[in-house]
Structures are given as structure tokens and as C-alpha cells.
Amino acid sequence: MPDKIFKLRALHITPDDKFFDIVFNAWENNEDFENKALFLSPSQDYKFRYIKSIEKLEIYYKAKDVVNRLQADNYDVVFLHSMPCKFYFMVNAIPKDRIVIWWGWGYDIYKMQGWVAPIIKLDLYKSITRGFIRKPRVRLSFLKGRILHFFRKPSIRDEQKKAIRRVDYYQPVVKLEFELMKQNTHFKAKEFYYRTNNISENIPFFKSSKGDILLGNSATPTNNHLDVLKKLFSYKQKNQRVIMPLSYGSKRYKDWLSEKLSYSDIHIIDDFLPRDQYFQIVDGCSYAVFGTIRQQAMGNIMYAIQRGIKVFLYKDSIAYKNLATLGFAVYAIEDINELSLKTPLTADKILQNEKAFKKEYERRMTVYHNAIKEISKRLHRK
């Protein structure tokens, strides 16, 4: 008789974010797991901004109640939907016989957490955007943070180190991130990817040479919008629109950016659109340009690649280095010229990207299946 199959019991810890509903649904469709989700609410009257499936959450209002929940013996695996500093105490309260998987989103490794230095340090801003970062109000906010950092750093830094050491598996957004994380002396986790379906419905199609240009993914300075726009408007075609999604991010940066925008042919997406409606707009683009240096907007980038859109990135960006290494046909912002924005991807390049995507997908699923076998063995399950 075949061995009885046990499902692993996963407890998800999540912030209120737009990714939760899609990702949790993918986990619920995975026969390897039974899933529950935990949310620590900042107040009794908190109104969720992004999560729609609130009924799937165990909502707690006190840290001590979360700790008590984590001490319970009704789960095997904790899956962290990012790990900001407010999660550190939770991670450190997880019993040693449970498996901890951390899905790094980007902000939790590239930004200061509790005014402790970023885990991965990068020069995130190009010259024009650096002007926003150096504004007096932004600098004042940074100075206040440095003062808090002086008084709070030892305890938060120690909590962070302990939490990083506690992680058994780390899910990067791109493979290069995992290699960079391994440079941290406290990081001992193994690579992991949650199981997804191959996104075969995102069929590529040939684009018009005069199609729109997608720029960035949010109202955050890490997009380096103005630096990229300076390049685009030197070479883009007449009446070729630049689509800029600014529906979430920093209001202060968005206001500053709006004051600086003197270009025509810019279409700003102000509202947070349903997924299908947003991607319908993206499908009207022939080119997509992302000025982020850290890993960011990878969902947008991979969707664009799968749909046959020509993608441009800075050469020093995590995404460019990772995708180029994996064999994708991606292009450098620094090399944009008159032909760049009137020459869509060729059939050969679209095929090259399809093959690279399939190869990386298969690699990730191999990593996933090996990790599940290892976790099951560690938990004495078959």
C-alpha cells in the first residue's frame, strides 16, 4: 500500500497588502498544505486597505495574544509574507520545532527596518531623483530617524539578527537576491519557492512599433521616474504615450513628481485598478521601462516579458543582472536611442524569453519539491 499522505499545516503571517489574496489562494489550491492566516491589527477599528478575503484571517489586537497563538501545537510551517521589523518578535516566538519560511518582498531587505541599516545595501537613486531625497523635509525625516536609530538600534538590531537566524527557508523574488542574502553572516536559510502554475495564459503577441511605453509601477522614488523620462523624451516617437502607474506609494513623492512633470503625452494611473483592468492597459504597451535598482515591480516585469513587451532596465539593477544571467532578452536604459522605442521585440527574442521563462520556472519547481520532501522528513511525515 502507498504511504499515507499528510498535509503540512501552514500558518501565514501577513501585513495588509495587495499580494495576500492572490498568494493565499495559490496556497489553498496546493494539496501539500492546509492553510491559516494571522494578522496583527494596529487597532480595534482598523479598516483593511488591500486584503479582500478578511474572513480567512485570524485577527489579533495584542502582541501577547499573537505569541500565545504561536505557542500552539496546531501548525507545522510559518510562511512570512515579508518580514518588517514589527514581525521580528513573532518570528522569535516561534517554537524551534516549526519550520519558518520567509518570502522577501524587497522593502524588508533593501530599506531600513526600525532604523537599522538595510540587509542588502544598494545605491537606489539616480541623479535627478536624488534631488527629492535631499529635500529639507525628507532630510528632516531622515534626521529624526537617525535619532531614533541611536536609541533603538541595539534592541531592534539584535531582534533582527535573531529573526534572520531563525529562518529555515527563504523565498527570493529573483535568484540573485538569494545569493546576496547569503552574504549576511546571520543568514543560514535554504532557497524556497511556493508552488505556482506555469502562467501559460499570458501568451505573447507581436506589438506595434508605435505602442505605448509603460514607466515604473508605483509612486515611489526608487522608480527614478524623472531620470528615465529625461531619456525617454529624448528619443520617443511623437504621440507615443508614456503610461505611469502612481496609484500607491508615497504621496509626498507623488506631489513632488507632479510638480516636475512638464512633458506631454503622459498618462497617469491614479486609481488602484482591478488586476485584469490594469493588465489590459499594460497590453496596449509595446515597451516597458523600469528605473528601479533594487528588486521591485517584478510582477509587472515578468508579465511584460511574457506578453512580448520589450523591457528596459538600468544595467546596475538587480532585475537586469538576474534576467540577463538567466538568458532573457532585456535591454539597458543607458543604451536607449532613436531605434529603441520604434523597434519592438522580434519573434526570435520572444521565443528566447519563452524558453528562459520555462527553464527558470522548472528550476523553481524542482527547488520547491526538494524543499517539501526535506521539510516533511524533518517533521517525520511522509
Backbone hydrogen bonds in HBPLUS format (Angstrom, degrees):
<---DONOR---> <-ACCEPTOR-->    atom                        ^
c    i                          cat <-CA-CA->   ^        H-A-AA   ^      H-
h    n   atom  resd res      DA  || num        DHA   H-A  angle D-A-AA Bond
n    s   type  num  typ     dist DA aas  dist angle  dist       angle   num
A0008-LEU N   A0032-ASP O   2.85 MM  24  6.13 162.8  1.88 157.0 151.5     1
A0034-GLU N   A0008-LEU O   2.83 MM  26  6.14 150.8  1.92 151.1 155.0     2
A0076-ASP N   A0009-ARG O   2.74 MM  67  5.09 165.5  1.76 139.1 144.4     3
A0077-VAL N   A0009-ARG O   2.98 MM  68  6.18 167.0  2.00 152.2 153.6     4
A0010-ALA N   A0034-GLU O   2.72 MM  24  5.96 166.7  1.74 178.5 176.6     5
A0036-LYS N   A0010-ALA O   2.93 MM  26  6.32 145.1  2.05 155.9 167.1     6
A0011-LEU N   A0077-VAL O   2.72 MM  66  6.12 160.7  1.76 162.6 169.0     7
A0079-PHE N   A0011-LEU O   2.98 MM  68  6.19 155.5  2.04 134.7 141.7     8
A0012-HIS N   A0036-LYS O   2.71 MM  24  6.08 169.4  1.72 152.4 154.7     9
A0038-LEU N   A0012-HIS O   2.61 MM  26  5.90 158.7  1.66 163.7 169.6    10
A0013-ILE N   A0079-PHE O   3.05 MM  66  6.33 159.0  2.10 147.6 150.4    11
A0081-HIS N   A0013-ILE O   2.94 MM  68  6.07 177.3  1.94 167.6 167.8    12
A0014-THR N   A0038-LEU O   3.29 MM  24  6.58 163.3  2.32 177.4 177.5    13
A0020-PHE N   A0017-ASP O   3.30 MM   3  5.96 152.9  2.38 116.2 122.0    14
A0023-VAL N   A0019-PHE O   3.11 MM   4  6.18 173.7  2.12 165.9 167.8    15
A0024-PHE N   A0020-PHE O   2.76 MM   4  5.73 171.7  1.77 165.0 167.9    16
A0025-ASN N   A0021-ASP O   3.14 MM   4  6.06 150.6  2.23 135.0 142.9    17
A0026-ALA N   A0022-ILE O   3.15 MM   4  6.43 145.9  2.27 139.1 148.0    18
A0026-ALA N   A0023-VAL O   3.05 MM   3  5.06 118.4  2.44  94.5 109.7    19
A0027-TRP N   A0023-VAL O   3.04 MM   4  6.43 151.2  2.13 149.2 157.0    20
A0028-GLU N   A0024-PHE O   2.91 MM   4  6.20 151.5  1.99 146.2 154.4    21
A0029-ASN N   A0025-ASN O   3.12 MM   4  6.34 133.8  2.34 139.0 150.1    22
A0030-ASN N   A0027-TRP O   3.04 MM   3  5.08 160.6  2.08 107.9 111.8    23
A0033-PHE N   A0030-ASN O   3.19 MM   3  6.00 171.6  2.20 124.8 127.2    24
A0058-GLU N   A0037-ALA O   2.71 MM  21  5.96 153.1  1.78 148.1 157.0    25
A0039-PHE N   A0058-GLU O   2.90 MM  19  6.10 157.2  1.96 160.2 155.8    26
A0060-TYR N   A0039-PHE O   2.88 MM  21  6.20 164.4  1.90 163.2 166.3    27
A0041-SER N   A0060-TYR O   2.72 MM  19  5.92 157.6  1.76 172.9 174.6    28
A0046-TYR N   A0043-SER O   3.40 MM   3  5.22 158.1  2.45 107.9 105.9    29
A0056-LYS N   A0053-SER O   3.11 MM   3  5.81 165.7  2.13 118.0 122.6    30
A0057-LEU N   A0054-ILE O   3.00 MM   3  5.49 167.2  2.01 121.1 123.9    31
A0065-ASP N   A0062-LYS O   3.13 MM   3  5.40 128.8  2.41 101.5 114.2    32
A0066-VAL N   A0062-LYS O   3.26 MM   4  6.68 147.7  2.37 145.8 154.7    33
A0066-VAL N   A0063-ALA O   3.10 MM   3  5.12 121.0  2.47  95.5 110.3    34
A0067-VAL N   A0063-ALA O   3.00 MM   4  6.36 159.4  2.04 153.8 159.1    35
A0068-ASN N   A0064-LYS O   3.00 MM   4  6.23 157.3  2.05 141.9 147.9    36
A0069-ARG N   A0065-ASP O   2.96 MM   4  6.15 151.5  2.04 139.3 147.2    37
A0070-LEU N   A0066-VAL O   2.91 MM   4  6.22 153.2  1.99 151.0 158.2    38
A0071-GLN N   A0067-VAL O   3.09 MM   4  6.36 128.8  2.36 140.1 153.5    39
A0071-GLN N   A0068-ASN O   3.15 MM   3  5.14 136.2  2.35  94.4 106.6    40
A0072-ALA N   A0069-ARG O   3.12 MM   3  5.43 157.5  2.17 107.1 114.2    41
A0099-ILE N   A0076-ASP O   2.99 MM  23  6.35 167.1  2.01 158.6 159.5    42
A0078-VAL N   A0099-ILE O   2.76 MM  21  6.18 161.7  1.79 166.1 172.4    43
A0101-ILE N   A0078-VAL O   2.79 MM  23  6.04 168.6  1.80 171.9 176.0    44
A0080-LEU N   A0101-ILE O   2.79 MM  21  6.13 170.3  1.80 169.4 171.6    45
A0103-TRP N   A0080-LEU O   2.97 MM  23  5.80 164.7  1.99 152.9 158.0    46
A0082-SER N   A0103-TRP O   2.98 MM  21  5.31 126.2  2.28 138.5 154.2    47
A0087-PHE N   A0084-PRO O   2.93 MM   3  5.56 162.7  1.96 121.1 126.7    48
A0088-TYR N   A0085-CYS O   3.13 MM   3  5.31 155.0  2.19 106.3 113.7    49
A0090-MET N   A0087-PHE O   2.98 MM   3  5.30 123.0  2.32 106.5 121.4    50
A0091-VAL N   A0087-PHE O   3.03 MM   4  6.33 163.2  2.06 162.2 167.1    51
A0092-ASN N   A0088-TYR O   2.97 MM   4  6.19 161.3  2.00 155.1 160.4    52
A0093-ALA N   A0090-MET O   3.02 MM   3  5.10 148.9  2.12 100.8 110.7    53
A0094-ILE N   A0091-VAL O   3.26 MM   3  5.50 163.6  2.29 107.4 112.4    54
A0098-ARG N   A0095-PRO O   3.18 MM   3  5.86 160.5  2.22 123.8 124.5    55
A0168-ASP N   A0100-VAL O   2.90 MM  68  5.24 144.3  2.03 133.6 145.1    56
A0169-TYR N   A0100-VAL O   3.06 MM  69  6.44 157.7  2.11 156.2 158.8    57
A0102-TRP N   A0169-TYR O   2.89 MM  67  6.35 160.8  1.93 156.7 158.6    58
A0171-GLN N   A0102-TRP O   2.76 MM  69  6.01 169.7  1.77 148.0 151.0    59
A0104-GLY N   A0171-GLN O   3.06 MM  67  6.14 143.8  2.20 145.0 155.6    60
A0109-ILE N   A0106-GLY O   3.05 MM   3  5.45 160.4  2.09 111.6 117.9    61
A0110-TYR N   A0106-GLY O   2.83 MM   4  5.86 152.4  1.90 163.6 172.5    62
A0111-LYS N   A0107-TYR O   3.21 MM   4  5.23 144.2  2.35 123.9 128.6    63
A0120-ILE N   A0109-ILE O   2.88 MM  11  5.78 168.7  1.90 162.3 158.9    64
A0113-GLN N   A0116-VAL O   3.15 MM   3  5.23 141.8  2.30 140.4 145.5    65
A0116-VAL N   A0113-GLN O   3.00 MM   3  5.23 148.4  2.10 105.6 115.1    66
A0130-ARG N   A0126-LYS O   2.97 MM   4  6.05 143.2  2.11 155.3 166.9    67
A0131-GLY N   A0128-ILE O   2.99 MM   3  5.48 150.0  2.08 109.0 118.0    68
A0132-PHE N   A0129-THR O   2.91 MM   3  5.42 138.3  2.08 111.8 122.1    69
A0133-ILE N   A0129-THR O   3.37 MM   4  6.83 156.8  2.43 147.7 153.4    70
A0134-ARG N   A0130-ARG O   3.03 MM   4  6.21 139.1  2.20 141.8 152.1    71
A0135-LYS N   A0132-PHE O   3.07 MM   3  5.25 165.6  2.09 109.7 113.6    72
A0139-ARG N   A0135-LYS O   2.81 MM   4  6.01 160.2  1.85 160.3 167.2    73
A0140-LEU N   A0136-PRO O   2.73 MM   4  5.92 151.0  1.81 148.7 157.0    74
A0141-SER N   A0137-ARG O   3.03 MM   4  6.21 157.3  2.08 141.4 146.9    75
A0142-PHE N   A0138-VAL O   2.99 MM   4  6.26 150.2  2.08 141.7 150.3    76
A0143-LEU N   A0139-ARG O   2.81 MM   4  6.11 149.4  1.91 146.3 155.0    77
A0144-LYS N   A0140-LEU O   2.93 MM   4  6.25 159.6  1.97 153.7 158.2    78
A0145-GLY N   A0141-SER O   3.05 MM   4  6.27 151.8  2.13 140.0 148.1    79
A0146-ARG N   A0142-PHE O   2.89 MM   4  6.25 144.5  2.01 144.4 154.5    80
A0147-ILE N   A0143-LEU O   3.05 MM   4  6.41 148.8  2.16 147.4 155.1    81
A0148-LEU N   A0144-LYS O   3.02 MM   4  6.38 161.5  2.06 150.4 155.0    82
A0149-HIS N   A0145-GLY O   2.71 MM   4  5.87 151.2  1.79 145.1 154.9    83
A0150-PHE N   A0146-ARG O   2.96 MM   4  6.20 142.5  2.11 139.3 147.4    84
A0150-PHE N   A0147-ILE O   3.14 MM   3  5.15 122.1  2.49  93.7 107.4    85
A0151-PHE N   A0147-ILE O   3.34 MM   4  6.74 152.8  2.42 146.4 151.7    86
A0152-ARG N   A0148-LEU O   2.76 MM   4  5.82 157.5  1.81 159.3 166.7    87
A0153-LYS N   A0149-HIS O   2.80 MM   4  4.92 143.2  1.93 134.4 139.7    88
A0156-ILE N   A0152-ARG O   3.23 MM   4  6.31 177.5  2.23 167.2 167.0    89
A0157-ARG N   A0153-LYS O   2.70 MM   4  5.53 161.8  1.73 158.7 164.6    90
A0158-ASP N   A0154-PRO O   3.01 MM   4  6.09 155.6  2.07 141.9 148.4    91
A0159-GLU N   A0155-SER O   2.94 MM   4  6.17 155.7  2.00 145.7 152.6    92
A0160-GLN N   A0156-ILE O   2.79 MM   4  6.00 155.1  1.85 149.7 156.9    93
A0161-LYS N   A0157-ARG O   2.97 MM   4  6.21 163.8  1.99 149.9 153.5    94
A0162-LYS N   A0158-ASP O   3.03 MM   4  6.19 164.8  2.05 148.2 152.3    95
A0163-ALA N   A0159-GLU O   2.88 MM   4  6.04 156.4  1.93 146.3 153.2    96
A0164-ILE N   A0160-GLN O   2.88 MM   4  6.09 163.3  1.90 157.1 161.0    97
A0165-ARG N   A0161-LYS O   3.00 MM   4  6.22 158.9  2.04 147.9 153.7    98
A0166-ARG N   A0162-LYS O   3.00 MM   4  6.18 134.4  2.21 137.3 149.9    99
A0166-ARG N   A0163-ALA O   3.07 MM   3  4.98 125.8  2.37  92.1 106.7   100
A0167-VAL N   A0164-ILE O   3.32 MM   3  5.54 150.0  2.42 103.6 111.4   101
A0190-LYS N   A0168-ASP O   2.93 MM  22  6.33 159.6  1.97 137.8 138.4   102
A0170-TYR N   A0190-LYS O   2.71 MM  20  5.97 160.5  1.75 162.6 167.2   103
A0192-PHE N   A0170-TYR O   3.01 MM  22  5.55 131.2  2.25 140.8 134.4   104
A0177-GLU N   A0174-VAL O   3.04 MM   3  5.68 138.1  2.22 115.2 125.2   105
A0178-PHE N   A0175-LYS O   2.98 MM   3  5.42 126.3  2.27 108.9 121.7   106
A0179-GLU N   A0175-LYS O   3.40 MM   4  6.88 152.2  2.49 147.5 154.8   107
A0180-LEU N   A0176-LEU O   2.99 MM   4  6.34 151.5  2.07 148.9 157.2   108
A0181-MET N   A0177-GLU O   2.79 MM   4  6.04 154.4  1.85 152.4 159.8   109
A0182-LYS N   A0178-PHE O   3.12 MM   4  6.32 143.6  2.26 141.7 150.2   110
A0183-GLN N   A0180-LEU O   3.10 MM   3  5.52 157.0  2.15 108.4 115.6   111
A0184-ASN N   A0181-MET O   2.96 MM   3  5.63 165.2  1.99 120.1 124.9   112
A0187-PHE N   A0184-ASN O   3.09 MM   3  5.41 158.9  2.14 112.7 119.3   113
A0200-SER N   A0198-ASN O   2.68 MM   2  5.57 136.5  1.87 112.2  97.5   114
A0202-ASN N   A0199-ILE O   3.27 MM   3  5.94 160.7  2.31 113.6 118.9   115
A0203-ILE N   A0201-GLU O   2.89 MM   2  5.50 133.3  2.11 104.9  91.0   116
A0211-GLY N   A0208-SER O   3.22 MM   3  5.14 160.4  2.26 110.6 109.3   117
A0286-SER N   A0212-ASP O   2.94 MM  74  5.77 149.8  2.03 145.3 148.7   118
A0287-TYR N   A0212-ASP O   3.32 MM  75  6.60 160.2  2.36 159.5 161.0   119
A0213-ILE N   A0241-ARG O   2.82 MM  28  6.16 156.7  1.87 156.0 164.1   120
A0243-ILE N   A0213-ILE O   2.68 MM  30  5.95 159.0  1.73 153.8 161.5   121
A0214-LEU N   A0287-TYR O   2.87 MM  73  6.28 163.5  1.90 147.1 147.9   122
A0289-VAL N   A0214-LEU O   2.70 MM  75  6.03 166.7  1.71 166.9 169.3   123
A0215-LEU N   A0243-ILE O   2.80 MM  28  5.90 164.1  1.82 169.6 164.3   124
A0216-GLY N   A0289-VAL O   2.98 MM  73  6.37 159.3  2.02 156.7 163.5   125
A0219-ALA N   A0248-TYR O   2.76 MM  29  5.77 165.8  1.78 164.0 162.3   126
A0250-SER N   A0219-ALA O   2.73 MM  31  5.64 163.9  1.76 148.4 147.7   127
A0223-ASN N   A0220-THR O   3.06 MM   3  5.97 170.1  2.07 127.2 130.0   128
A0224-ASN N   A0221-PRO O   2.94 MM   3  5.58 163.0  1.97 119.6 125.0   129
A0228-VAL N   A0224-ASN O   3.15 MM   4  6.42 158.5  2.20 156.6 162.9   130
A0229-LEU N   A0225-HIS O   2.79 MM   4  6.05 163.0  1.82 158.1 163.8   131
A0230-LYS N   A0226-LEU O   3.06 MM   4  6.12 155.2  2.12 142.6 147.7   132
A0231-LYS N   A0228-VAL O   2.98 MM   3  5.24 122.1  2.32 102.3 116.7   133
A0232-LEU N   A0228-VAL O   2.88 MM   4  6.21 162.2  1.91 154.9 160.5   134
A0233-PHE N   A0229-LEU O   2.87 MM   4  5.91 174.5  1.88 158.2 158.9   135
A0234-SER N   A0231-LYS O   3.18 MM   3  5.35 152.6  2.26 102.8 111.0   136
A0235-TYR N   A0232-LEU O   3.01 MM   3  5.50 150.8  2.10 110.2 118.6   137
A0236-LYS N   A0232-LEU O   2.69 MM   4  5.54 151.5  1.77 169.4 177.5   138
A0240-GLN N   A0237-GLN O   3.14 MM   3  5.36 156.1  2.20 127.9 126.6   139
A0242-VAL N   A0265-ASP O   2.82 MM  23  6.22 156.1  1.87 161.6 169.8   140
A0267-HIS N   A0242-VAL O   2.85 MM  25  6.06 168.5  1.87 153.2 156.3   141
A0244-MET N   A0267-HIS O   2.85 MM  23  6.15 165.7  1.87 154.4 158.0   142
A0269-ILE N   A0244-MET O   2.90 MM  25  6.02 164.1  1.92 136.5 139.9   143
A0246-LEU N   A0269-ILE O   2.88 MM  23  5.66 162.6  1.91 143.6 149.6   144
A0254-LYS N   A0250-SER O   2.92 MM   4  6.12 159.5  1.96 147.4 153.8   145
A0255-ASP N   A0251-LYS O   2.87 MM   4  6.07 159.1  1.91 152.6 157.1   146
A0256-TRP N   A0252-ARG O   3.09 MM   4  6.28 160.5  2.13 143.1 148.5   147
A0257-LEU N   A0253-TYR O   2.79 MM   4  5.98 160.5  1.83 153.7 159.5   148
A0258-SER N   A0254-LYS O   2.90 MM   4  6.06 158.6  1.94 147.4 153.0   149
A0259-GLU N   A0255-ASP O   3.13 MM   4  6.37 150.4  2.22 145.5 152.5   150
A0260-LYS N   A0256-TRP O   3.28 MM   4  6.53 138.4  2.46 139.3 149.9   151
A0260-LYS N   A0257-LEU O   3.02 MM   3  5.16 129.1  2.29  99.0 112.8   152
A0261-LEU N   A0257-LEU O   3.07 MM   4  6.26 127.2  2.36 147.2 161.4   153
A0278-TYR N   A0274-PRO O   2.93 MM   4  6.16 159.0  1.97 161.5 168.4   154
A0279-PHE N   A0275-ARG O   2.99 MM   4  6.22 168.8  2.00 157.5 159.9   155
A0280-GLN N   A0276-ASP O   3.04 MM   4  6.16 134.0  2.25 136.8 148.7   156
A0281-ILE N   A0278-TYR O   3.03 MM   3  5.36 126.9  2.32 103.1 115.8   157
A0282-VAL N   A0278-TYR O   3.12 MM   4  6.54 156.6  2.18 145.6 152.5   158
A0283-ASP N   A0279-PHE O   2.88 MM   4  6.02 149.1  1.97 140.7 148.3   159
A0284-GLY N   A0281-ILE O   3.01 MM   3  5.40 149.6  2.10 107.5 116.8   160
A0285-CYS N   A0282-VAL O   2.89 MM   3  5.41 162.3  1.92 121.1 124.4   161
A0310-LYS N   A0286-SER O   3.10 MM  24  6.31 165.6  2.12 143.6 139.3   162
A0288-ALA N   A0310-LYS O   2.83 MM  22  6.11 152.0  1.91 160.6 158.4   163
A0312-PHE N   A0288-ALA O   2.81 MM  24  6.21 156.1  1.87 160.5 167.6   164
A0290-PHE N   A0312-PHE O   3.05 MM  22  6.36 167.2  2.06 161.0 162.0   165
A0318-ILE N   A0293-ILE O   2.83 MM  25  6.01 164.8  1.85 162.3 160.1   166
A0301-ILE N   A0297-ALA O   2.91 MM   4  6.19 160.3  1.95 153.1 159.6   167
A0302-MET N   A0298-MET O   2.84 MM   4  5.88 169.7  1.85 148.3 151.0   168
A0303-TYR N   A0299-GLY O   3.03 MM   4  6.06 153.5  2.10 139.1 147.1   169
A0304-ALA N   A0300-ASN O   2.92 MM   4  6.07 163.4  1.95 148.6 153.4   170
A0305-ILE N   A0301-ILE O   2.98 MM   4  6.25 160.3  2.02 149.1 154.3   171
A0306-GLN N   A0302-MET O   2.95 MM   4  6.10 162.8  1.98 147.3 152.0   172
A0307-ARG N   A0303-TYR O   2.99 MM   4  6.19 135.2  2.19 145.3 157.4   173
A0307-ARG N   A0304-ALA O   3.18 MM   3  5.16 131.3  2.43  94.3 107.4   174
A0309-ILE N   A0304-ALA O   2.88 MM   5  5.02 159.6  1.93 159.1 152.2   175
A0308-GLY N   A0305-ILE O   3.18 MM   3  5.36 165.3  2.20 109.7 112.4   176
A0331-TYR N   A0311-VAL O   2.93 MM  20  6.12 162.5  1.96 157.4 162.1   177
A0313-LEU N   A0331-TYR O   2.80 MM  18  6.27 151.2  1.88 158.8 165.9   178
A0333-ILE N   A0313-LEU O   2.88 MM  20  5.31 151.0  1.96 122.7 127.6   179
A0317-SER N   A0314-TYR O   3.08 MM   3  5.33 162.3  2.11 115.0 116.9   180
A0321-LYS N   A0317-SER O   3.17 MM   4  6.37 175.5  2.17 154.8 155.9   181
A0322-ASN N   A0318-ILE O   2.94 MM   4  6.05 163.1  1.97 151.9 157.3   182
A0323-LEU N   A0319-ALA O   2.85 MM   4  5.91 175.0  1.85 157.8 159.6   183
A0324-ALA N   A0320-TYR O   2.91 MM   4  5.87 163.6  1.94 150.7 156.2   184
A0325-THR N   A0321-LYS O   3.10 MM   4  6.09 154.6  2.16 138.9 145.8   185
A0326-LEU N   A0322-ASN O   3.06 MM   4  6.32 144.3  2.20 143.6 153.5   186
A0328-PHE N   A0323-LEU O   2.97 MM   5  5.37 163.0  2.00 154.8 149.6   187
A0327-GLY N   A0324-ALA O   3.13 MM   3  5.16 155.2  2.19 100.4 108.0   188
A0335-ASP N   A0332-ALA O   3.10 MM   3  5.36 144.9  2.22 102.8 112.5   189
A0336-ILE N   A0333-ILE O   3.13 MM   3  5.42 171.4  2.13 116.2 118.2   190
A0340-SER N   A0337-ASN O   3.15 MM   3  5.30 130.1  2.42 101.0 114.1   191
A0342-LYS N   A0339-LEU O   3.16 MM   3  5.38 164.8  2.18 115.9 116.7   192
A0350-ILE N   A0346-THR O   2.99 MM   4  6.29 156.4  2.04 153.2 160.2   193
A0351-LEU N   A0347-ALA O   2.99 MM   4  6.17 158.8  2.03 148.1 153.5   194
A0352-GLN N   A0348-ASP O   2.90 MM   4  6.12 150.4  1.99 141.2 150.1   195
A0353-ASN N   A0349-LYS O   3.00 MM   4  6.25 154.8  2.07 145.8 151.2   196
A0354-GLU N   A0350-ILE O   3.01 MM   4  6.30 152.6  2.09 145.2 153.0   197
A0355-LYS N   A0351-LEU O   3.02 MM   4  6.27 162.3  2.05 153.8 157.3   198
A0356-ALA N   A0352-GLN O   3.03 MM   4  6.25 158.3  2.08 146.2 152.4   199
A0357-PHE N   A0353-ASN O   2.87 MM   4  5.99 157.5  1.92 148.5 154.6   200
A0358-LYS N   A0354-GLU O   3.02 MM   4  6.21 165.0  2.04 149.2 153.0   201
A0359-LYS N   A0355-LYS O   3.00 MM   4  6.16 160.6  2.04 148.5 153.7   202
A0360-GLU N   A0356-ALA O   3.06 MM   4  6.23 162.5  2.09 147.8 152.0   203
A0361-TYR N   A0357-PHE O   2.88 MM   4  6.04 158.3  1.92 151.9 158.8   204
A0362-GLU N   A0358-LYS O   2.97 MM   4  6.14 162.5  2.00 149.8 153.8   205
A0363-ARG N   A0359-LYS O   3.05 MM   4  6.27 151.5  2.13 141.7 149.7   206
A0364-ARG N   A0360-GLU O   2.95 MM   4  6.19 160.4  1.99 150.3 154.9   207
A0365-MET N   A0361-TYR O   3.03 MM   4  6.31 155.8  2.09 150.3 156.8   208
A0366-THR N   A0362-GLU O   3.05 MM   4  6.25 146.4  2.17 142.8 151.4   209
A0367-VAL N   A0363-ARG O   3.01 MM   4  6.35 157.1  2.07 149.5 155.6   210
A0368-TYR N   A0364-ARG O   2.89 MM   4  6.17 155.9  1.95 147.0 154.0   211
A0369-HIS N   A0365-MET O   2.98 MM   4  6.17 171.4  1.99 149.2 150.3   212
A0370-ASN N   A0366-THR O   3.04 MM   4  6.16 162.4  2.07 150.7 155.6   213
A0371-ALA N   A0367-VAL O   2.97 MM   4  6.11 152.5  2.05 145.7 153.6   214
A0372-ILE N   A0368-TYR O   2.94 MM   4  6.24 156.5  1.99 155.8 162.2   215
A0373-LYS N   A0369-HIS O   3.12 MM   4  6.31 160.4  2.16 146.4 151.0   216
A0374-GLU N   A0370-ASN O   3.05 MM   4  6.24 156.6  2.11 143.0 149.6   217
A0375-ILE N   A0371-ALA O   2.79 MM   4  6.02 160.6  1.83 153.6 158.9   218
A0376-SER N   A0372-ILE O   2.90 MM   4  5.98 167.0  1.92 150.2 154.0   219
A0377-LYS N   A0373-LYS O   3.00 MM   4  6.13 155.5  2.06 143.3 150.1   220
A0378-ARG N   A0374-GLU O   2.95 MM   4  6.15 155.8  2.01 145.3 152.2   221
A0379-LEU N   A0375-ILE O   2.94 MM   4  6.19 146.1  2.06 147.6 157.0   222
A0381-ARG N   A0376-SER O   2.65 MM   5  4.84 173.5  1.65 154.4 152.0   223
A0380-HIS N   A0377-LYS O   3.02 MM   3  4.86 158.0  2.07 101.7 107.1   224
